[in-house]
Amino acid sequence: MRKLCPNFDREDGLETVLEVPIPEDMFTSMGSNVALRWQNMATWMKAQTSDKWLSPIIAGRYNELSFLLYIVGSPLIPLQVQLDHSLHRPVRHSSIEASTAKYIVQQYIAATGGQAAMNSLLSMCAVGEVKISASDFHQGDESVDVRNTEEAGGFVLWQKNPDLWCLELLVSGCKVISGSNGKVSWRQSSNQQTPISKGPPRPLRRFLQGLDPRSTANLFLDAVCIGEKIINDEDCFILKLDTCKSALEAQSSRKYEIIHHTIWGYFSQRSGLLLKFEDSRLLTVKTKGEDSEGVFWETSTESVIEDYKYVDGVNIAHSGKTFVTVYRYGEQSANHRRELEEAWKIEEVDFNVWGLSADFFMPPSDIKRVKQS
């Protein structure tokens, strides 16, 4: 991945460090030679101003990219993850399904390096690349084909604990910054205002895709085992978590209501590792009619997790694919379906980043103005 940009103003000047490294594929597509590619990239970066978004073509392009990055690039999980160093829950008075789930999580902890290795991690920085493709919305039961064109990009992910994190994701000219300072979570894109996520701060879904074993273990300690399934030719246990009603109400607003949000984890019986992470959410967007049920949006997401490697004694997944299916239906909307795919790869992971303080995770200034108003 490209991390430095040459100084075009002075030949003897220092190179500029890119905020978000870009993949080689994205860089190569910008021109026929290296000099032209850097010049095109510099021109492209200078064009990221609000006056350019007034063009319907450019605005439509950015809205499409923002949709992709919100749905597949930076979604949140519905449950809070406690910073618990014990990674144990008592099995007394637990059902067989809940006790089995706790045993499976203990096997996962051992497979990813053990509790001592996890407790030694105080912070993390990960750099990676993504390739996203999507279909158009199709009506009814029509077959959906994901477009061959891919949107390439890169991301930088910082984490202090499950509630202190920041993601910078840059794909095909659209940038999304998503973060949490322990009190509020937010997302900000190139052409949109900063929306505040309702409810208490929650972790980024990307952490649960094999990147943060301690948060994954803490999350599934409260799950139940509901059966077995074969994933990539491996027998896996299925652990399930349902979001409680109070959490769903806290994340809902006057404009929409989250009806349910369920999580599943598929853990290998052979290695103990998490091989697949899945969640499904159903919400209704309220319309103006008093008697109307509104428009329903159902989002099903599954991530296949691969390429585990040890980094500082912790077994981290370094690649995978995420598949998203979005359904839209209801009285005020025809039944539509859309599919999205993301292939992701971790290039670098560093733990215990020196000097990473809570001040690094402060929200944008406009969030403070919104909260004060």
C-alpha positions as CSV (number, residue, x, y, z in Angstrom):
1,M,0.0,0.0,0.0
2,R,1.1,3.6,-0.8
3,K,1.8,5.6,2.4
4,L,3.8,8.6,1.1
5,C,3.1,11.2,-1.5
6,P,6.0,13.1,-3.2
7,N,6.5,16.8,-2.8
8,F,5.6,18.3,-6.2
9,D,6.4,21.9,-5.2
10,R,10.0,21.2,-4.2
11,E,12.2,18.4,-5.4
12,D,14.2,18.4,-2.2
13,G,11.1,18.6,0.0
14,L,10.0,15.9,2.3
15,E,7.3,13.5,1.2
16,T,3.8,13.8,2.6
17,V,2.4,11.0,4.8
18,L,-1.0,10.0,3.6
19,E,-3.7,10.0,6.3
20,V,-5.1,6.8,4.9
21,P,-2.7,4.5,2.8
22,I,-4.1,3.6,-0.6
23,P,-3.9,0.2,-2.2
24,E,-1.6,-0.4,-5.2
25,D,-4.6,-1.2,-7.4
26,M,-6.2,2.1,-6.6
27,F,-3.0,4.0,-7.3
28,T,-2.3,2.2,-10.6
29,S,-5.7,3.1,-12.0
30,M,-5.0,6.8,-11.6
31,G,-2.6,7.1,-14.6
32,S,-0.2,5.5,-17.0
33,N,3.0,6.4,-15.1
34,V,4.0,7.2,-11.5
35,A,4.3,10.9,-11.9
36,L,0.9,11.3,-13.6
37,R,-0.7,9.1,-10.9
38,W,0.5,11.3,-8.1
39,Q,-0.5,14.5,-10.0
40,N,-4.0,13.1,-10.6
41,M,-4.2,12.1,-6.9
42,A,-3.2,15.6,-5.8
43,T,-5.8,17.1,-8.1
44,W,-8.4,14.7,-6.9
45,M,-7.7,15.5,-3.2
46,K,-8.0,19.3,-3.9
47,A,-11.4,18.7,-5.5
48,Q,-12.9,17.3,-2.2
49,T,-14.7,20.6,-1.4
50,S,-18.3,21.2,-0.7
51,D,-18.9,23.4,-3.8
52,K,-18.2,20.4,-6.0
53,W,-21.0,18.4,-4.3
54,L,-23.6,20.8,-5.8
55,S,-23.3,19.0,-9.1
56,P,-26.0,16.3,-9.3
57,I,-23.7,13.8,-10.9
58,I,-21.0,14.2,-8.2
59,A,-23.5,14.4,-5.4
60,G,-25.2,11.1,-6.7
61,R,-21.8,9.5,-6.9
62,Y,-20.9,10.5,-3.3
63,N,-24.3,9.5,-2.0
64,E,-23.8,6.0,-3.5
65,L,-20.3,5.6,-2.0
66,S,-21.5,6.9,1.4
67,F,-24.3,4.3,1.3
68,L,-21.7,1.5,0.6
69,L,-19.3,2.7,3.3
70,Y,-22.0,3.0,5.9
71,I,-23.7,-0.4,5.2
72,V,-20.7,-2.6,4.6
73,G,-17.7,-0.5,5.6
74,S,-18.5,0.9,9.0
75,P,-21.6,-0.6,10.7
76,L,-21.8,-0.9,14.5
77,I,-22.9,-3.9,16.4
78,P,-26.1,-3.5,18.6
79,L,-24.5,-4.6,21.9
80,Q,-22.0,-2.9,24.2
81,V,-18.8,-4.9,24.9
82,Q,-17.6,-4.6,28.5
83,L,-13.9,-4.2,29.2
84,D,-13.6,-7.4,31.3
85,H,-10.2,-8.8,31.9
86,S,-11.4,-12.0,33.6
87,L,-13.2,-13.3,30.5
88,H,-15.2,-15.7,32.6
89,R,-18.8,-16.0,33.5
90,P,-20.2,-18.3,36.2
91,V,-22.0,-21.4,34.8
92,R,-24.0,-22.0,37.9
93,H,-27.8,-21.7,37.3
94,S,-27.1,-21.4,33.5
95,S,-28.9,-23.5,30.9
96,I,-27.1,-26.2,29.0
97,E,-27.1,-24.0,25.9
98,A,-25.5,-21.0,27.8
99,S,-23.0,-23.3,29.6
100,T,-22.0,-24.8,26.3
101,A,-21.5,-21.4,24.8
102,K,-19.2,-20.3,27.7
103,Y,-17.1,-23.5,27.2
104,I,-16.8,-22.7,23.4
105,V,-15.7,-19.2,24.2
106,Q,-12.9,-20.5,26.5
107,Q,-11.7,-22.7,23.6
108,Y,-11.7,-19.6,21.4
109,I,-9.7,-17.6,24.0
110,A,-7.1,-20.4,24.1
111,A,-7.0,-20.6,20.3
112,T,-6.3,-16.8,19.9
113,G,-3.4,-16.7,22.3
114,G,-4.8,-17.1,25.8
115,Q,-6.2,-14.7,28.4
116,A,-2.7,-13.4,29.5
117,A,-1.9,-12.3,26.0
118,M,-5.2,-10.6,25.5
119,N,-5.0,-8.7,28.8
120,S,-1.6,-7.4,27.8
121,L,-3.2,-5.5,24.9
122,L,-3.9,-1.9,25.8
123,S,-4.4,-0.4,22.3
124,M,-4.2,-1.3,18.6
125,C,-3.6,0.2,15.2
126,A,-4.5,-1.7,12.0
127,V,-4.0,-0.7,8.4
128,G,-5.8,-2.5,5.6
129,E,-7.4,-2.4,2.2
130,V,-10.9,-3.1,0.9
131,K,-12.7,-3.8,-2.4
132,I,-16.4,-3.2,-2.5
133,S,-18.9,-4.1,-5.2
134,A,-22.7,-3.8,-5.2
135,S,-25.8,-4.5,-7.3
136,D,-28.6,-2.1,-8.0
137,F,-31.9,-2.4,-6.2
138,H,-34.0,-5.1,-7.9
139,Q,-37.7,-5.5,-7.4
140,G,-39.4,-8.7,-6.1
141,D,-37.8,-12.0,-6.7
142,E,-35.6,-10.9,-9.7
143,S,-32.1,-12.4,-9.7
144,V,-29.5,-10.0,-8.3
145,D,-26.1,-9.8,-9.9
146,V,-23.3,-7.9,-8.2
147,R,-21.5,-5.5,-10.6
148,N,-18.1,-6.5,-11.8
149,T,-16.8,-3.0,-11.1
150,E,-15.0,-2.7,-7.7
151,E,-14.5,0.3,-5.5
152,A,-11.0,0.0,-4.0
153,G,-9.7,1.8,-1.0
154,G,-7.9,1.6,2.3
155,F,-8.5,2.2,6.0
156,V,-6.8,2.9,9.3
157,L,-8.3,1.7,12.5
158,W,-7.3,2.9,16.0
159,Q,-8.6,1.4,19.3
160,K,-7.9,2.1,23.0
161,N,-10.7,-0.1,24.4
162,P,-14.1,-1.3,23.0
163,D,-15.6,2.2,23.5
164,L,-12.6,4.3,22.3
165,W,-12.0,3.8,18.6
166,C,-11.6,5.6,15.3
167,L,-11.9,4.4,11.7
168,E,-10.8,6.4,8.7
169,L,-12.0,4.7,5.5
170,L,-11.2,6.0,2.0
171,V,-12.8,4.4,-1.0
172,S,-12.8,5.8,-4.6
173,G,-12.6,9.4,-3.5
174,C,-15.2,9.2,-0.6
175,K,-13.9,9.3,2.9
176,V,-15.8,8.2,6.0
177,I,-14.6,8.9,9.6
178,S,-16.3,6.9,12.2
179,G,-15.5,6.9,15.9
180,S,-16.4,6.7,19.6
181,N,-15.1,8.6,22.5
182,G,-16.7,6.4,25.2
183,K,-19.8,8.7,25.4
184,V,-21.1,9.0,21.9
185,S,-20.5,7.3,18.5
186,W,-20.6,9.2,15.2
187,R,-20.0,8.9,11.5
188,Q,-18.9,11.6,9.1
189,S,-18.5,11.4,5.3
190,S,-17.1,13.7,2.7
191,N,-20.5,15.2,1.7
192,Q,-22.8,14.7,4.7
193,Q,-23.2,16.1,8.1
194,T,-22.1,14.2,11.2
195,P,-24.9,11.9,12.4
196,I,-24.8,10.8,16.0
197,S,-25.6,7.2,16.7
198,K,-28.5,6.8,19.1
199,G,-27.9,4.9,22.4
200,P,-24.7,4.2,24.3
201,P,-21.4,3.9,22.3
202,R,-20.9,0.5,20.7
203,P,-18.0,-1.2,18.9
204,L,-17.4,-1.2,15.2
205,R,-18.5,-4.4,13.6
206,R,-15.1,-4.7,11.9
207,F,-13.5,-5.4,15.3
208,L,-15.6,-8.6,15.6
209,Q,-14.3,-9.9,12.2
210,G,-11.3,-11.6,13.8
211,L,-9.4,-8.4,14.7
212,D,-10.2,-8.0,18.4
213,P,-10.4,-11.5,20.1
214,R,-10.9,-10.0,23.6
215,S,-14.0,-8.0,22.5
216,T,-15.3,-11.1,20.6
217,A,-14.9,-13.3,23.7
218,N,-16.6,-10.8,26.0
219,L,-19.5,-10.4,23.5
220,F,-20.2,-14.1,23.1
221,L,-19.8,-15.0,26.8
222,D,-23.5,-14.1,27.1
223,A,-24.6,-16.2,24.1
224,V,-26.3,-19.5,23.8
225,C,-25.3,-22.5,21.6
226,I,-28.0,-23.3,19.2
227,G,-26.5,-26.1,17.1
228,E,-23.8,-26.9,14.5
229,K,-23.1,-26.1,10.9
230,I,-20.3,-26.7,8.3
231,I,-18.4,-23.6,7.3
232,N,-15.7,-23.9,4.7
233,D,-15.6,-27.7,5.2
234,E,-15.2,-27.3,8.9
235,D,-17.7,-28.3,11.6
236,C,-18.6,-25.3,13.7
237,F,-20.6,-24.5,16.8
238,I,-23.2,-21.8,16.4
239,L,-23.5,-19.2,19.2
240,K,-26.5,-16.8,19.1
241,L,-27.1,-13.4,20.8
242,D,-30.4,-11.4,20.7
243,T,-30.4,-7.7,21.5
244,C,-32.6,-6.9,24.4
245,K,-35.7,-4.7,24.0
246,S,-34.2,-1.8,26.1
247,A,-31.1,-1.7,23.9
248,L,-33.2,-1.6,20.8
249,E,-35.4,1.2,22.2
250,A,-32.2,3.2,23.1
251,Q,-30.9,3.0,19.5
252,S,-34.3,3.9,17.9
253,S,-35.5,7.4,17.3
254,R,-38.7,9.3,16.3
255,K,-38.0,8.6,12.7
256,Y,-37.3,4.9,12.9
257,E,-37.7,1.9,15.2
258,I,-35.4,-1.1,15.4
259,I,-37.5,-4.2,15.7
260,H,-34.8,-6.8,16.2
261,H,-31.0,-7.3,15.9
262,T,-29.5,-10.7,16.2
263,I,-25.9,-11.9,16.1
264,W,-24.4,-15.3,15.3
265,G,-20.9,-16.6,15.7
266,Y,-19.6,-19.8,14.1
267,F,-16.6,-21.3,16.0
268,S,-14.5,-24.1,14.5
269,Q,-14.7,-27.4,16.5
270,R,-11.2,-28.2,15.3
271,S,-9.3,-25.0,15.9
272,G,-11.6,-23.1,18.2
273,L,-11.3,-20.0,16.0
274,L,-14.2,-17.8,14.8
275,L,-14.8,-18.6,11.1
276,K,-17.9,-16.7,10.4
277,F,-19.7,-13.7,12.0
278,E,-23.3,-12.9,11.1
279,D,-26.0,-10.4,12.1
280,S,-29.4,-9.4,11.0
281,R,-31.3,-6.2,11.7
282,L,-34.9,-5.2,11.0
283,L,-36.1,-1.6,11.4
284,T,-39.1,0.4,10.2
285,V,-38.8,4.0,8.9
286,K,-41.9,5.9,9.9
287,T,-43.9,7.7,7.2
288,K,-46.3,10.6,7.5
289,G,-49.5,8.6,7.4
290,E,-50.8,7.8,10.9
291,D,-52.2,4.4,9.9
292,S,-49.2,3.4,7.9
293,E,-46.8,0.8,9.1
294,G,-43.9,2.6,7.5
295,V,-41.2,1.2,5.3
296,F,-39.2,-1.8,6.5
297,W,-35.5,-2.2,6.0
298,E,-33.9,-5.6,6.7
299,T,-30.1,-5.9,6.6
300,S,-28.4,-9.3,6.7
301,T,-24.6,-9.4,7.0
302,E,-22.3,-12.3,7.1
303,S,-18.5,-12.2,7.2
304,V,-16.3,-15.2,6.4
305,I,-13.0,-14.8,8.4
306,E,-9.7,-16.3,7.1
307,D,-5.9,-16.1,7.3
308,Y,-5.2,-16.1,11.0
309,K,-1.7,-15.1,12.0
310,Y,0.0,-14.4,15.3
311,V,0.9,-10.8,16.1
312,D,2.7,-10.3,19.5
313,G,1.3,-13.6,20.7
314,V,-2.3,-12.9,19.6
315,N,-4.0,-14.8,16.7
316,I,-5.5,-12.2,14.4
317,A,-7.5,-12.7,11.2
318,H,-5.8,-11.0,8.3
319,S,-8.4,-11.3,5.5
320,G,-12.0,-12.2,4.7
321,K,-15.1,-11.4,2.8
322,T,-18.4,-9.7,3.9
323,F,-21.7,-10.2,2.1
324,V,-24.6,-7.9,2.8
325,T,-28.2,-8.2,1.6
326,V,-30.6,-5.3,2.0
327,Y,-34.4,-5.7,1.7
328,R,-36.8,-2.8,1.5
329,Y,-40.5,-3.4,1.7
330,G,-43.8,-2.1,3.1
331,E,-46.9,-0.2,2.2
332,Q,-45.2,2.9,0.9
333,S,-42.4,1.0,-1.0
334,A,-42.2,-1.8,-3.5
335,N,-40.3,-4.8,-2.5
336,H,-36.6,-4.3,-3.4
337,R,-33.5,-6.2,-2.8
338,R,-29.8,-5.2,-3.1
339,E,-26.6,-7.2,-2.5
340,L,-23.1,-5.9,-1.6
341,E,-19.8,-7.5,-1.2
342,E,-16.5,-6.5,0.5
343,A,-13.2,-8.2,0.3
344,W,-10.8,-7.0,3.1
345,K,-7.2,-7.6,3.9
346,I,-5.1,-6.5,6.9
347,E,-1.7,-5.2,5.9
348,E,-0.3,-4.2,9.3
349,V,-1.3,-4.6,13.0
350,D,0.4,-3.0,15.9
351,F,-0.5,-3.3,19.6
352,N,0.2,-1.0,22.6
353,V,0.7,2.1,20.5
354,W,2.8,4.5,22.5
355,G,1.2,7.9,23.2
356,L,-2.3,7.0,22.1
357,S,-4.5,8.9,24.6
358,A,-8.2,9.4,25.0
359,D,-7.8,12.9,23.4
360,F,-7.1,11.2,20.1
361,F,-10.8,10.0,20.0
362,M,-12.5,13.4,20.5
363,P,-15.5,13.8,18.2
364,P,-15.7,16.5,15.4
365,S,-16.5,20.0,16.6
366,D,-20.0,20.0,14.9
367,I,-21.0,17.1,17.2
368,K,-20.3,19.3,20.2
369,R,-22.5,22.1,18.7
370,V,-25.3,19.6,18.1
371,K,-25.2,18.3,21.6
372,Q,-25.2,21.8,23.1
373,S,-28.1,22.9,20.9
